[in-house]
Every structure is written in C-alpha cells, then in structure tokens.
Amino acid sequence: GTTIAPWQLFFQQSNVIDKRITTRWLKYEFADTAIGAVLTTAGAGALMVATAFAFSHSGLAGQFGSGLTVAEGLSRRVGVGRPGR
C-alpha cells in the first residue's frame, strides 16, 4: 500500500522555497496539493477496482504474496502485451 512518508513533507516545503512562493500564492499551492492527492487516490482506486474485476471469479483471489505474482496472474488472466502490434 501507499503511505505518507516524511520525505514528502520536506519535498513539498523545498518546492515552495525553490519556486520562491510568497504567502499570496499559498492558496494555489494548497489547491495543487489537494488536486494531486485526489487524482492519486482516484487512480489507486481505479487500479484496485480493475484488479478485483480481473480476479473476482478466477480462483486466484487471495493467492498473491508479491507484486510479481500479481503481474503473473494478470498476464494469465488478461494476456501479455506485445510490442509493435
């Protein structure tokens, strides 16, 4: 899963300093951060729904211990992409 890591807070603050953002623009920075958080959460939710849909009736649900096994399960269920096609 995804967590909020301490480095993210320092990154956000250094971004404000690097851009030389004054208090006048902080509302825009807040909106930028909030929109990014909403879009990231929506993307993560869409991935969870797609994966649940792919594995719901396959007998593979709950059988994964790592990202590699999930990818292998998806390739069996959905197929492997072929470059150049």
N, CA and C atoms as an extended XYZ file, in Angstrom:
255
Properties=species:S:1:pos:R:3:atomname:S:1:resname:S:1:resid:I:1 pbc="F F F"
N         0.802       -1.182        0.000 N   GLY     1
C         0.000        0.000        0.000 CA  GLY     1
C         0.850        1.252        0.000 C   GLY     1
N         0.202        2.343       -0.108 N   THR     2
C         0.883        3.626       -0.148 CA  THR     2
C         0.759        4.300        1.213 C   THR     2
N         1.826        4.949        1.619 N   THR     3
C         1.823        5.678        2.889 CA  THR     3
C         2.323        7.093        2.651 C   THR     3
N         2.097        7.927        3.606 N   ILE     4
C         2.683        9.266        3.571 CA  ILE     4
C         4.035        9.163        4.254 C   ILE     4
N         5.060        9.420        3.501 N   ALA     5
C         6.416        9.321        4.027 CA  ALA     5
C         6.910       10.707        4.450 C   ALA     5
N         7.749       10.758        5.471 N   PRO     6
C         8.256       12.056        5.930 CA  PRO     6
C         8.980       12.843        4.842 C   PRO     6
N         9.662       12.165        3.930 N   TRP     7
C        10.387       12.893        2.886 CA  TRP     7
C         9.443       13.720        2.027 C   TRP     7
N         8.182       13.295        1.900 N   GLN     8
C         7.224       14.038        1.085 CA  GLN     8
C         6.972       15.433        1.661 C   GLN     8
N         6.938       15.535        2.969 N   LEU     9
C         6.733       16.836        3.604 CA  LEU     9
C         7.904       17.768        3.314 C   LEU     9
N         9.127       17.229        3.403 N   PHE    10
C        10.308       18.037        3.113 CA  PHE    10
C        10.355       18.418        1.635 C   PHE    10
N         9.947       17.506        0.763 N   PHE    11
C         9.917       17.793       -0.668 CA  PHE    11
C         8.952       18.931       -0.963 C   PHE    11
N         7.770       18.878       -0.355 N   GLN    12
C         6.777       19.933       -0.579 CA  GLN    12
C         7.317       21.282       -0.113 C   GLN    12
N         7.935       21.305        1.047 N   GLN    13
C         8.466       22.564        1.570 CA  GLN    13
C         9.613       23.092        0.711 C   GLN    13
N        10.490       22.194        0.252 N   SER    14
C        11.591       22.657       -0.593 CA  SER    14
C        11.071       23.155       -1.938 C   SER    14
N         9.979       22.584       -2.405 N   ASN    15
C         9.353       23.047       -3.639 CA  ASN    15
C         8.856       24.484       -3.476 C   ASN    15
N         8.265       24.772       -2.339 N   VAL    16
C         7.789       26.132       -2.064 CA  VAL    16
C         8.973       27.102       -2.040 C   VAL    16
N        10.064       26.698       -1.422 N   ILE    17
C        11.253       27.554       -1.341 CA  ILE    17
C        11.881       27.729       -2.723 C   ILE    17
N        12.029       26.634       -3.475 N   ASP    18
C        12.655       26.713       -4.800 CA  ASP    18
C        11.877       27.611       -5.751 C   ASP    18
N        10.558       27.594       -5.655 N   LYS    19
C         9.735       28.432       -6.529 CA  LYS    19
C         9.626       29.867       -6.018 C   LYS    19
N        10.154       30.104       -4.822 N   ARG    20
C        10.070       31.424       -4.174 CA  ARG    20
C         8.619       31.887       -4.054 C   ARG    20
N         7.809       30.980       -3.560 N   ILE    21
C         6.380       31.261       -3.418 CA  ILE    21
C         6.154       32.108       -2.171 C   ILE    21
N         5.399       33.173       -2.343 N   THR    22
C         5.064       34.041       -1.217 CA  THR    22
C         3.714       33.608       -0.647 C   THR    22
N         3.337       34.228        0.453 N   THR    23
C         2.065       33.877        1.086 CA  THR    23
C         0.882       34.147        0.167 C   THR    23
N         1.060       35.047       -0.784 N   ARG    24
C        -0.010       35.350       -1.734 CA  ARG    24
C        -0.394       34.122       -2.564 C   ARG    24
N         0.558       33.235       -2.836 N   TRP    25
C         0.334       32.085       -3.714 CA  TRP    25
C         0.105       30.781       -2.955 C   TRP    25
N         0.094       30.816       -1.640 N   LEU    26
C        -0.046       29.580       -0.871 CA  LEU    26
C        -1.383       28.884       -1.102 C   LEU    26
N        -2.446       29.640       -1.352 N   LYS    27
C        -3.744       29.017       -1.630 CA  LYS    27
C        -3.677       28.188       -2.908 C   LYS    27
N        -2.945       28.665       -3.896 N   TYR    28
C        -2.786       27.911       -5.140 CA  TYR    28
C        -1.963       26.644       -4.915 C   TYR    28
N        -0.941       26.748       -4.077 N   GLU    29
C        -0.139       25.572       -3.748 CA  GLU    29
C        -0.976       24.545       -2.993 C   GLU    29
N        -1.827       25.024       -2.092 N   PHE    30
C        -2.715       24.119       -1.372 CA  PHE    30
C        -3.652       23.416       -2.346 C   PHE    30
N        -4.214       24.167       -3.286 N   ALA    31
C        -5.111       23.578       -4.288 CA  ALA    31
C        -4.359       22.569       -5.144 C   ALA    31
N        -3.131       22.886       -5.524 N   ASP    32
C        -2.313       21.971       -6.320 CA  ASP    32
C        -2.087       20.659       -5.575 C   ASP    32
N        -1.758       20.751       -4.298 N   THR    33
C        -1.540       19.562       -3.483 CA  THR    33
C        -2.828       18.768       -3.309 C   THR    33
N        -3.934       19.453       -3.047 N   ALA    34
C        -5.217       18.769       -2.849 CA  ALA    34
C        -5.675       18.069       -4.129 C   ALA    34
N        -5.547       18.741       -5.264 N   ILE    35
C        -5.942       18.124       -6.537 CA  ILE    35
C        -5.064       16.911       -6.832 C   ILE    35
N        -3.773       17.033       -6.584 N   GLY    36
C        -2.869       15.897       -6.776 CA  GLY    36
C        -3.230       14.721       -5.891 C   GLY    36
N        -3.590       14.997       -4.644 N   ALA    37
C        -3.979       13.923       -3.724 CA  ALA    37
C        -5.258       13.237       -4.182 C   ALA    37
N        -6.229       14.020       -4.639 N   VAL    38
C        -7.497       13.442       -5.111 CA  VAL    38
C        -7.263       12.590       -6.353 C   VAL    38
N        -6.480       13.095       -7.305 N   LEU    39
C        -6.215       12.331       -8.527 CA  LEU    39
C        -5.433       11.051       -8.242 C   LEU    39
N        -4.475       11.125       -7.325 N   THR    40
C        -3.713        9.938       -6.959 CA  THR    40
C        -4.605        8.899       -6.303 C   THR    40
N        -5.478        9.336       -5.410 N   THR    41
C        -6.401        8.420       -4.744 CA  THR    41
C        -7.377        7.807       -5.738 C   THR    41
N        -7.871        8.610       -6.675 N   ALA    42
C        -8.789        8.089       -7.696 CA  ALA    42
C        -8.091        7.059       -8.578 C   ALA    42
N        -6.843        7.325       -8.942 N   GLY    43
C        -6.083        6.363       -9.744 CA  GLY    43
C        -5.847        5.063       -9.003 C   GLY    43
N        -5.501        5.156       -7.728 N   ALA    44
C        -5.292        3.949       -6.928 CA  ALA    44
C        -6.588        3.161       -6.794 C   ALA    44
N        -7.690        3.860       -6.587 N   GLY    45
C        -8.991        3.184       -6.509 CA  GLY    45
C        -9.352        2.492       -7.807 C   GLY    45
N        -9.075        3.147       -8.934 N   ALA    46
C        -9.362        2.539      -10.235 CA  ALA    46
C        -8.531        1.278      -10.446 C   ALA    46
N        -7.275        1.304      -10.020 N   LEU    47
C        -6.440        0.108      -10.132 CA  LEU    47
C        -6.966       -1.026       -9.263 C   LEU    47
N        -7.426       -0.705       -8.061 N   MET    48
C        -7.976       -1.746       -7.188 CA  MET    48
C        -9.244       -2.348       -7.772 C   MET    48
N       -10.103       -1.501       -8.330 N   VAL    49
C       -11.343       -1.999       -8.938 CA  VAL    49
C       -11.027       -2.875      -10.146 C   VAL    49
N       -10.091       -2.437      -10.984 N   ALA    50
C        -9.731       -3.218      -12.174 CA  ALA    50
C        -9.138       -4.568      -11.794 C   ALA    50
N        -8.274       -4.585      -10.788 N   THR    51
C        -7.671       -5.841      -10.353 CA  THR    51
C        -8.709       -6.752       -9.720 C   THR    51
N        -9.603       -6.191       -8.911 N   ALA    52
C       -10.667       -7.000       -8.310 CA  ALA    52
C       -11.567       -7.589       -9.391 C   ALA    52
N       -11.875       -6.810      -10.410 N   PHE    53
C       -12.698       -7.298      -11.514 CA  PHE    53
C       -11.981       -8.422      -12.262 C   PHE    53
N       -10.677       -8.263      -12.466 N   ALA    54
C        -9.913       -9.268      -13.204 CA  ALA    54
C        -9.823      -10.590      -12.456 C   ALA    54
N        -9.741      -10.554      -11.132 N   PHE    55
C        -9.525      -11.777      -10.365 CA  PHE    55
C       -10.752      -12.284       -9.617 C   PHE    55
N       -11.878      -11.602       -9.715 N   SER    56
C       -13.024      -11.934       -8.865 CA  SER    56
C       -13.526      -13.362       -9.034 C   SER    56
N       -13.579      -13.884      -10.228 N   HIS    57
C       -14.107      -15.237      -10.442 CA  HIS    57
C       -13.063      -16.162      -11.051 C   HIS    57
N       -11.802      -15.883      -10.787 N   SER    58
C       -10.740      -16.668      -11.416 CA  SER    58
C       -10.163      -17.735      -10.504 C   SER    58
N       -10.488      -17.708       -9.227 N   GLY    59
C        -9.877      -18.642       -8.294 CA  GLY    59
C        -8.498      -18.196       -7.842 C   GLY    59
N        -8.027      -17.078       -8.357 N   LEU    60
C        -6.706      -16.569       -7.992 CA  LEU    60
C        -6.760      -15.545       -6.866 C   LEU    60
N        -7.941      -15.084       -6.516 N   ALA    61
C        -8.082      -14.050       -5.487 CA  ALA    61
C        -7.494      -14.529       -4.167 C   ALA    61
N        -6.679      -13.707       -3.556 N   GLY    62
C        -6.073      -14.023       -2.273 CA  GLY    62
C        -4.864      -14.932       -2.360 C   GLY    62
N        -4.386      -15.224       -3.544 N   GLN    63
C        -3.267      -16.147       -3.716 CA  GLN    63
C        -1.949      -15.446       -4.027 C   GLN    63
N        -1.888      -14.159       -3.802 N   PHE    64
C        -0.708      -13.399       -4.208 CA  PHE    64
C         0.078      -12.921       -2.997 C   PHE    64
N         1.387      -13.087       -3.073 N   GLY    65
C         2.246      -12.661       -1.983 CA  GLY    65
C         3.169      -11.515       -2.339 C   GLY    65
N         3.237      -11.164       -3.623 N   SER    66
C         4.119      -10.074       -4.046 CA  SER    66
C         3.585       -9.448       -5.326 C   SER    66
N         4.182       -8.355       -5.708 N   GLY    67
C         3.790       -7.693       -6.947 CA  GLY    67
C         4.064       -8.551       -8.169 C   GLY    67
N         5.124       -9.350       -8.111 N   LEU    68
C         5.456      -10.222       -9.235 CA  LEU    68
C         4.371      -11.267       -9.460 C   LEU    68
N         3.870      -11.859       -8.387 N   THR    69
C         2.816      -12.864       -8.557 CA  THR    69
C         1.518      -12.236       -9.046 C   THR    69
N         1.257      -11.000       -8.651 N   VAL    70
C         0.076      -10.297       -9.176 CA  VAL    70
C         0.240      -10.071      -10.673 C   VAL    70
N         1.430       -9.623      -11.092 N   ALA    71
C         1.685       -9.398      -12.516 CA  ALA    71
C         1.557      -10.694      -13.308 C   ALA    71
N         2.057      -11.794      -12.762 N   GLU    72
C         1.926      -13.084      -13.448 CA  GLU    72
C         0.465      -13.497      -13.544 C   GLU    72
N        -0.289      -13.275      -12.477 N   GLY    73
C        -1.717      -13.591      -12.501 CA  GLY    73
C        -2.470      -12.743      -13.508 C   GLY    73
N        -2.125      -11.459      -13.574 N   LEU    74
C        -2.764      -10.585      -14.560 CA  LEU    74
C        -2.431      -11.020      -15.980 C   LEU    74
N        -1.180      -11.419      -16.209 N   SER    75
C        -0.812      -11.836      -17.565 CA  SER    75
C        -1.551      -13.110      -17.962 C   SER    75
N        -1.811      -14.000      -17.003 N   ARG    76
C        -2.597      -15.207      -17.310 CA  ARG    76
C        -4.048      -14.867      -17.589 C   ARG    76
N        -4.571      -13.909      -16.853 N   ARG    77
C        -5.992      -13.567      -16.967 CA  ARG    77
C        -6.277      -12.632      -18.144 C   ARG    77
N        -5.424      -11.654      -18.347 N   VAL    78
C        -5.673      -10.622      -19.343 CA  VAL    78
C        -4.851      -10.847      -20.610 C   VAL    78
N        -3.662      -11.373      -20.460 N   GLY    79
C        -2.774      -11.573      -21.599 CA  GLY    79
C        -1.550      -10.692      -21.481 C   GLY    79
N        -0.557      -11.022      -22.263 N   VAL    80
C         0.699      -10.283      -22.242 CA  VAL    80
C         0.725       -9.344      -23.434 C   VAL    80
N         1.082       -8.097      -23.180 N   GLY    81
C         1.184       -7.135      -24.274 CA  GLY    81
C         2.343       -7.470      -25.183 C   GLY    81
N         2.156       -7.199      -26.441 N   ARG    82
C         3.213       -7.470      -27.414 CA  ARG    82
C         3.613       -6.164      -28.082 C   ARG    82
N         4.863       -5.745      -27.882 N   PRO    83
C         5.314       -4.503      -28.515 CA  PRO    83
C         5.268       -4.615      -30.038 C   PRO    83
N         4.970       -3.527      -30.681 N   GLY    84
C         4.967       -3.499      -32.131 CA  GLY    84
C         3.670       -3.938      -32.774 C   GLY    84
N         2.667       -4.226      -31.977 N   ARG    85
C         1.375       -4.650      -32.541 CA  ARG    85
C         0.362       -3.577      -32.365 C   ARG    85
